[in-house]
Amino acid sequence: MLLEGFLLLEKFVTNIVPGIWLLPVVMAGALLSWWLGEKGFPGKVAAQLVYSVTGMPLGPEGIILKLAGILRTGSSFTEAEKEVLMVSAMAAGIAAWFGTPLAAAALIYFAVTRSRIGYVLLAAFTGAALHYAWFGLPAYAPQPVPGVEATAVYILLGLLTGILAALTVRAVQGLNMISGRYLTIAAVLLVGVLVLFKPVLFGPGIAVGRQVLMMKEVTLLLLINIGTYKLITVIAAAGARIPGGIITPVMAVGAASGLLLALWLQSIFSTVPLDPKLAAVVGVAALLGGVTRLPLLAVLFALEISLQPAAIVPVLFATAASYAVSTVFLRRL
């Protein structure tokens, strides 16, 4: 239901709401979120939700993880039972949000705990089943398996995306070092102004991310808006420590930047056929792997959201390339 609400909200804002109204919405949302954030744990969860529904680019998947943490406070369970309930709720919530059970389990395994994996997998597949029961399977047409030359270009795309991921991480870390109230105000103003002129940037980007992955009404202007301006808003918000998740916006930015890079590479390697949908999926995996430093999570996530068996080889190698080059650049930057 949360996902359905965000999809409708983003489509409504993008297609109906005049941009002039979005700047005060973003500003009012930030003020309300700041006030709620001073009200303890329930207020912090509500603040993150308000940030998300009033235009901030970070994803609300963090709300799922925080709400699942409430299960650790139950007094009628043992500590082991509380842990099982918490990690299972996290896995189920993430899988229900994205429809990616294996990626959800990988996220819990690498970021939360490496125990209780059986419960985590059971909960993740239950959450994914609810996702697909509600939304149905995505209508992706099967793509042909790319040849050796095309796979090599996709790997090059992964290398370039890895550089982008490293620059993104360093930019966020640099802003984190000077994080404060004035930086938060500046970040909110920047997001508000960009959303004012480009309403498609409103919110975490779940709707436009799906739009790019499914190649529905995709234009060069849309790709530039998401691949560049959306990335700027994500860096500003994350650098100012505004609460929220990064997986949702990275999905949108990765798909758009992957497609933009593919268009550029296609002009260089004109005799090598590149598939736009496959390039978008590779972009998602490569950027997510480079930013999160969790390549297995990135591979599983990209393959599960695309349901494209043909993407397995290019996604694997491109994500490995992105992870490797981002590691090198992060050490040198």
C-alpha positions as CSV (number, residue, x, y, z in Angstrom):
1,M,0.0,0.0,0.0
2,L,2.9,2.4,0.8
3,L,4.4,1.6,-2.6
4,E,1.1,2.2,-4.4
5,G,0.7,5.5,-2.7
6,F,4.1,6.7,-3.8
7,L,3.5,5.6,-7.4
8,L,0.3,7.6,-7.5
9,L,1.8,10.6,-5.7
10,E,4.8,10.8,-8.1
11,K,2.6,10.4,-11.2
12,F,0.1,13.0,-9.9
13,V,2.9,15.6,-9.2
14,T,4.7,14.9,-12.5
15,N,1.6,15.2,-14.7
16,I,-0.8,17.5,-12.9
17,V,0.6,19.7,-10.2
18,P,2.1,23.0,-11.4
19,G,5.8,23.3,-10.5
20,I,5.2,26.7,-8.7
21,W,3.4,24.8,-5.9
22,L,6.2,22.3,-5.3
23,L,8.8,24.6,-3.7
24,P,6.5,25.6,-0.7
25,V,5.5,21.9,-0.4
26,V,9.2,20.8,-0.1
27,M,9.9,23.6,2.4
28,A,6.8,23.0,4.5
29,G,7.6,19.3,4.5
30,A,11.1,20.0,5.8
31,L,9.9,22.2,8.6
32,L,7.3,19.6,9.7
33,S,9.9,16.8,9.5
34,W,12.3,18.8,11.6
35,W,9.6,19.3,14.3
36,L,8.6,15.6,14.2
37,G,12.2,14.5,14.5
38,E,12.4,16.1,17.9
39,K,9.6,13.9,19.2
40,G,11.4,10.7,19.8
41,F,11.4,7.4,17.9
42,P,7.8,7.6,16.5
43,G,8.4,11.2,15.5
44,K,11.6,10.2,13.6
45,V,9.8,7.6,11.6
46,A,7.0,10.0,10.8
47,A,9.6,12.7,9.9
48,Q,11.2,10.3,7.3
49,L,7.8,9.6,5.8
50,V,6.9,13.3,5.6
51,Y,10.3,14.0,3.9
52,S,9.6,11.4,1.3
53,V,6.0,12.5,0.5
54,T,6.9,16.2,0.2
55,G,9.6,15.8,-2.4
56,M,12.9,14.7,-0.8
57,P,14.7,12.3,-3.2
58,L,15.7,9.6,-0.7
59,G,13.6,6.5,-0.5
60,P,11.2,5.5,2.2
61,E,12.6,2.0,2.5
62,G,14.4,3.2,5.7
63,I,10.9,3.5,7.3
64,I,10.4,-0.2,6.8
65,L,13.7,-1.0,8.6
66,K,12.9,1.4,11.5
67,L,9.4,0.1,12.0
68,A,10.8,-3.5,12.0
69,G,13.1,-2.4,14.8
70,I,10.0,-1.9,17.1
71,L,9.7,-5.7,17.2
72,R,12.9,-5.8,19.4
73,T,11.0,-4.0,22.2
74,G,8.3,-6.6,22.7
75,S,8.2,-7.9,26.3
76,S,6.5,-11.2,25.7
77,F,9.3,-12.7,23.6
78,T,12.8,-14.0,24.2
79,E,15.7,-12.1,22.8
80,A,16.2,-14.7,20.1
81,E,12.5,-14.5,19.1
82,K,12.7,-10.7,19.0
83,E,15.7,-10.9,16.6
84,V,13.9,-13.4,14.4
85,L,10.8,-11.2,14.2
86,M,12.8,-8.0,13.5
87,V,15.0,-9.4,10.7
88,S,12.1,-11.3,9.2
89,A,10.0,-8.1,9.2
90,M,12.9,-6.2,7.5
91,A,13.2,-8.8,4.8
92,A,9.5,-9.0,4.2
93,G,9.1,-5.3,4.0
94,I,12.0,-4.7,1.6
95,A,10.9,-7.6,-0.6
96,A,7.3,-6.3,-0.6
97,W,8.5,-2.8,-1.6
98,F,10.7,-3.8,-4.5
99,G,9.5,-7.4,-5.3
100,T,13.1,-8.6,-4.8
101,P,13.2,-11.5,-2.2
102,L,16.8,-12.6,-2.8
103,A,18.1,-9.0,-2.8
104,A,16.2,-8.3,0.4
105,A,17.7,-11.4,2.0
106,A,21.2,-10.3,0.8
107,L,20.7,-6.8,2.3
108,I,19.8,-8.3,5.7
109,Y,22.7,-10.8,5.5
110,F,25.3,-8.2,4.7
111,A,24.0,-5.2,6.6
112,V,22.1,-6.6,9.6
113,T,22.9,-10.2,10.6
114,R,24.3,-13.3,9.1
115,S,22.2,-15.6,11.3
116,R,18.5,-16.5,11.0
117,I,18.9,-16.8,7.2
118,G,16.2,-19.4,6.9
119,Y,13.6,-17.1,8.6
120,V,14.8,-14.2,6.5
121,L,14.4,-16.1,3.2
122,L,10.9,-17.3,4.2
123,A,9.8,-13.8,5.1
124,A,11.4,-12.3,2.0
125,F,9.6,-14.6,-0.4
126,T,6.3,-14.0,1.5
127,G,6.8,-10.3,1.1
128,A,7.6,-10.6,-2.6
129,A,4.5,-12.8,-3.1
130,L,2.4,-10.0,-1.6
131,H,4.1,-7.5,-4.0
132,Y,3.3,-9.5,-7.1
133,A,-0.2,-10.5,-5.9
134,W,-0.9,-6.7,-5.7
135,F,0.9,-5.4,-8.7
136,G,1.3,-8.5,-10.9
137,L,4.4,-9.5,-12.8
138,P,6.1,-6.6,-14.7
139,A,5.4,-6.7,-18.4
140,Y,9.0,-6.9,-19.6
141,A,9.5,-8.4,-23.1
142,P,12.3,-11.0,-23.1
143,Q,15.6,-9.7,-24.4
144,P,18.1,-11.6,-26.6
145,V,21.3,-12.7,-25.0
146,P,24.1,-10.2,-26.0
147,G,27.1,-11.3,-27.9
148,V,30.7,-11.1,-26.8
149,E,31.3,-7.6,-28.3
150,A,28.1,-6.2,-26.7
151,T,29.0,-7.7,-23.3
152,A,32.4,-6.0,-23.5
153,V,30.7,-2.7,-24.1
154,Y,28.4,-3.3,-21.1
155,I,31.5,-4.0,-19.0
156,L,32.9,-0.7,-20.2
157,L,29.6,0.9,-19.2
158,G,30.1,-0.7,-15.7
159,L,33.6,0.8,-15.5
160,L,32.3,4.3,-16.3
161,T,29.4,3.9,-13.8
162,G,31.9,2.8,-11.1
163,I,33.7,6.1,-11.5
164,L,30.3,7.9,-11.2
165,A,29.6,5.8,-8.0
166,A,33.0,6.7,-6.5
167,L,32.5,10.4,-7.2
168,T,29.0,10.2,-5.7
169,V,30.2,8.6,-2.5
170,R,33.0,11.0,-2.1
171,A,30.7,14.0,-2.6
172,V,28.3,12.7,0.1
173,Q,31.2,12.0,2.5
174,G,32.5,15.5,1.9
175,L,29.2,17.1,2.7
176,N,28.8,14.8,5.8
177,M,32.0,16.3,7.2
178,I,30.4,19.8,7.2
179,S,26.9,18.6,8.0
180,G,24.9,21.0,10.1
181,R,21.6,23.0,10.2
182,Y,22.7,25.4,7.5
183,L,23.7,22.6,5.2
184,T,20.4,21.0,5.7
185,I,18.6,24.2,4.9
186,A,20.8,24.6,1.7
187,A,20.0,21.0,0.7
188,V,16.3,21.5,1.1
189,L,16.4,24.8,-0.8
190,L,18.4,23.2,-3.7
191,V,15.9,20.3,-3.9
192,G,13.0,22.6,-3.7
193,V,14.3,24.9,-6.5
194,L,15.1,22.0,-8.8
195,V,11.7,20.4,-8.2
196,L,10.1,23.8,-8.9
197,F,11.5,23.8,-12.4
198,K,11.6,20.0,-13.0
199,P,8.6,18.4,-11.2
200,V,9.8,15.0,-12.5
201,L,12.4,15.1,-9.8
202,F,9.8,15.1,-7.0
203,G,10.1,12.3,-4.5
204,P,12.3,9.2,-4.4
205,G,11.8,8.3,-8.1
206,I,10.2,4.9,-7.9
207,A,7.7,5.8,-10.7
208,V,10.3,7.3,-13.1
209,G,12.7,4.5,-12.3
210,R,10.1,1.9,-13.4
211,Q,9.3,4.1,-16.5
212,V,12.9,4.0,-17.6
213,L,13.4,0.3,-17.0
214,M,10.2,-0.5,-19.0
215,M,11.1,2.1,-21.7
216,K,7.7,3.8,-21.5
217,E,7.7,7.4,-22.9
218,V,11.4,7.7,-22.3
219,T,12.9,10.9,-23.8
220,L,16.4,12.3,-23.8
221,L,15.3,15.1,-21.6
222,L,13.8,12.7,-19.0
223,L,17.1,10.7,-19.0
224,I,19.1,13.9,-18.4
225,N,16.8,15.1,-15.7
226,I,17.0,11.8,-13.8
227,G,20.6,10.9,-14.6
228,T,22.1,14.3,-13.6
229,Y,19.7,16.6,-11.7
230,K,18.2,13.7,-9.7
231,L,21.7,12.6,-8.8
232,I,22.5,16.1,-7.5
233,T,19.4,16.1,-5.3
234,V,20.3,12.7,-3.9
235,I,23.9,13.8,-3.1
236,A,22.6,17.0,-1.4
237,A,20.0,15.2,0.7
238,A,22.3,12.3,1.7
239,G,25.2,14.7,2.3
240,A,23.0,16.8,4.7
241,R,22.0,13.6,6.5
242,I,18.4,13.9,5.7
243,P,16.9,10.5,6.7
244,G,15.9,8.1,3.9
245,G,17.1,5.2,1.9
246,I,19.3,5.3,-1.2
247,I,18.2,2.1,-3.0
248,T,15.0,3.6,-4.5
249,P,16.7,6.8,-6.0
250,V,19.8,4.8,-7.1
251,M,17.5,2.5,-9.1
252,A,16.1,5.5,-11.0
253,V,19.5,7.3,-11.4
254,G,21.3,4.1,-12.4
255,A,18.7,3.2,-15.0
256,A,18.9,6.7,-16.6
257,S,22.6,7.1,-16.4
258,G,23.1,3.5,-17.8
259,L,20.9,4.4,-20.8
260,L,22.7,7.7,-21.3
261,L,26.1,6.1,-21.2
262,A,24.8,3.4,-23.6
263,L,23.7,6.1,-26.1
264,W,27.2,7.6,-25.9
265,L,29.0,4.3,-26.2
266,Q,26.8,3.3,-29.1
267,S,28.0,6.4,-31.0
268,I,31.6,5.1,-30.5
269,F,30.9,1.4,-31.1
270,S,28.4,1.9,-33.9
271,T,28.6,-1.6,-35.2
272,V,27.9,-3.2,-31.8
273,P,24.2,-3.6,-31.0
274,L,23.3,-2.4,-27.5
275,D,19.8,-3.0,-26.1
276,P,18.4,0.0,-24.2
277,K,16.5,-2.0,-21.6
278,L,19.6,-4.1,-20.9
279,A,21.7,-1.0,-20.6
280,A,19.3,0.4,-18.0
281,V,19.4,-2.8,-16.0
282,V,23.2,-2.8,-16.1
283,G,23.3,0.8,-15.0
284,V,21.1,0.0,-12.0
285,A,23.4,-2.9,-10.9
286,A,26.6,-1.0,-11.6
287,L,25.6,2.2,-9.7
288,L,24.1,0.3,-6.8
289,G,27.1,-2.0,-6.4
290,G,29.5,1.0,-6.6
291,V,27.6,3.1,-4.1
292,T,26.6,0.5,-1.5
293,R,29.8,-1.6,-1.8
294,L,27.6,-4.7,-1.9
295,P,28.0,-6.1,-5.4
296,L,26.0,-9.3,-4.8
297,L,23.1,-7.2,-3.5
298,A,23.3,-5.1,-6.6
299,V,23.4,-8.1,-9.0
300,L,20.4,-9.8,-7.4
301,F,18.4,-6.5,-7.2
302,A,18.9,-5.7,-10.9
303,L,18.1,-9.2,-12.1
304,E,15.0,-9.4,-9.9
305,I,13.5,-6.1,-10.8
306,S,14.1,-6.7,-14.5
307,L,13.3,-10.4,-14.7
308,Q,15.6,-10.7,-17.7
309,P,17.7,-13.9,-17.9
310,A,19.6,-12.4,-20.8
311,A,21.0,-9.7,-18.4
312,I,22.8,-12.2,-16.1
313,V,26.2,-12.2,-17.8
314,P,26.5,-8.4,-18.5
315,V,25.1,-7.5,-15.1
316,L,27.6,-9.8,-13.3
317,F,30.7,-8.5,-15.2
318,A,29.6,-4.8,-15.3
319,T,28.9,-4.8,-11.5
320,A,32.2,-6.5,-10.8
321,A,33.9,-3.8,-13.0
322,S,32.0,-1.0,-11.3
323,Y,32.9,-2.3,-7.8
324,A,36.6,-2.7,-8.8
325,V,37.0,0.7,-10.3
326,S,35.0,2.5,-7.6
327,T,37.2,0.8,-5.0
328,V,40.4,2.1,-6.7
329,F,39.0,5.6,-7.2
330,L,37.7,5.8,-3.5
331,R,41.2,5.0,-2.3
332,R,42.8,7.7,-4.5
333,L,40.2,10.5,-4.2
